[in-house]
Amino acid sequence: MPEAKVLVVYYSRTGTTRLLALAIAKMLSADLEAICDCSNRTGVAGYLRSLVDAISKRPVEIVPAGHDVAAYQLVVIGTPVWAGSVSAPVRSYLIENRARFAQVAFFCSFGGRGADQAMREMRELVGRPAVAECNVTAAEARKDANGALAVFAHVLKGHIARFKALAWMC
Ligand SMILES: Cc1cc2nc3c(=O)[nH]c(=O)nc-3n(C[C@H](O)[C@H](O)[C@H](O)COP(=O)(O)O)c2cc1C
């Protein structure tokens, strides 16, 4: 039976979303890619720049993707929530790749507000529903997000299994 290829892609300014991405990639035996942008987002100035980029909803320059999303049956994309929105680098990534995704799933880390809105924005940017979504607070991500991530991975594995069965029949 053919293997379904899965890619986990994320942006993380301070490492929280990265923790989730690493765990999800491990659970799914997926390839992993960090989105790198060309802005300095460190410190107070970087925070304010990120806030302005999120509120203005304009794409920012990112380093070209290292993995070709068209080679993957499922791309799992993670973002921190910025001002109730998807982060600017992930916005750019979704816009640049939206025509080439097969199926997508989303996850985010957030302080406590705006995750649903950010997920909705991600769906709108790619123009399709996600196979599954997972919102994890930063506190949970840093303490113990294994339960939430295990449920998310379980749903995705079920989806991958159905895809493999379909591919086998074709
Ligand atoms: C510019 C900016 C805006 C943010 N806005 C929100 C927000 O609207 N709602 C929220 O719950 N958290 C917000 N946060 C907090 C981050 O979503 C949260 O700390 C996240 O886990 C950071 O992920 P990272 O470490 O991967 O960058 C914001 C953080 C930044 C830097």
PDBQT file of the ligand as one rigid body, heavy atoms in Angstrom, charges set to zero:
ROOT
HETATM    1  C1  LIG A 201       2.027  40.378  17.940  1.00  0.00    +0.000 C 
HETATM    2  C2  LIG A 201       1.339  39.366  18.815  1.00  0.00    +0.000 A 
HETATM    3  C3  LIG A 201      -0.033  39.391  18.942  1.00  0.00    +0.000 A 
HETATM    4  C4  LIG A 201      -0.692  38.430  19.726  1.00  0.00    +0.000 A 
HETATM    5  N1  LIG A 201      -2.048  38.441  19.771  1.00  0.00    +0.000 NA
HETATM    6  C5  LIG A 201      -2.692  37.456  20.464  1.00  0.00    +0.000 A 
HETATM    7  C6  LIG A 201      -4.126  37.373  20.449  1.00  0.00    +0.000 A 
HETATM    8  O1  LIG A 201      -4.834  38.138  19.789  1.00  0.00    +0.000 OA
HETATM    9  N2  LIG A 201      -4.717  36.397  21.181  1.00  0.00    +0.000 N 
HETATM   10  C7  LIG A 201      -3.987  35.516  21.942  1.00  0.00    +0.000 A 
HETATM   11  O2  LIG A 201      -4.594  34.656  22.569  1.00  0.00    +0.000 OA
HETATM   12  N3  LIG A 201      -2.628  35.559  21.946  1.00  0.00    +0.000 NA
HETATM   13  C8  LIG A 201      -1.969  36.494  21.225  1.00  0.00    +0.000 A 
HETATM   14  N4  LIG A 201      -0.596  36.533  21.216  1.00  0.00    +0.000 N 
HETATM   15  C9  LIG A 201       0.145  35.527  22.000  1.00  0.00    +0.000 C 
HETATM   16  C10 LIG A 201       0.637  34.388  21.114  1.00  0.00    +0.000 C 
HETATM   17  O3  LIG A 201      -0.374  33.884  20.256  1.00  0.00    +0.000 OA
HETATM   18  C11 LIG A 201       1.123  33.216  21.978  1.00  0.00    +0.000 C 
HETATM   19  O4  LIG A 201       2.028  33.643  22.941  1.00  0.00    +0.000 OA
HETATM   20  C12 LIG A 201       1.734  32.131  21.121  1.00  0.00    +0.000 C 
HETATM   21  O5  LIG A 201       1.756  30.910  21.840  1.00  0.00    +0.000 OA
HETATM   22  C13 LIG A 201       3.141  32.473  20.670  1.00  0.00    +0.000 C 
HETATM   23  O6  LIG A 201       3.618  31.453  19.832  1.00  0.00    +0.000 OA
HETATM   24  P1  LIG A 201       5.148  31.359  19.389  1.00  0.00    +0.000 P 
HETATM   25  O7  LIG A 201       5.955  31.214  20.648  1.00  0.00    +0.000 OA
HETATM   26  O8  LIG A 201       5.206  30.142  18.550  1.00  0.00    +0.000 OA
HETATM   27  O9  LIG A 201       5.507  32.609  18.662  1.00  0.00    +0.000 OA
HETATM   28  C14 LIG A 201       0.069  37.462  20.439  1.00  0.00    +0.000 A 
HETATM   29  C15 LIG A 201       1.463  37.477  20.326  1.00  0.00    +0.000 A 
HETATM   30  C16 LIG A 201       2.096  38.395  19.508  1.00  0.00    +0.000 A 
HETATM   31  C17 LIG A 201       3.597  38.366  19.360  1.00  0.00    +0.000 C 
ENDROOT
TORSDOF 0
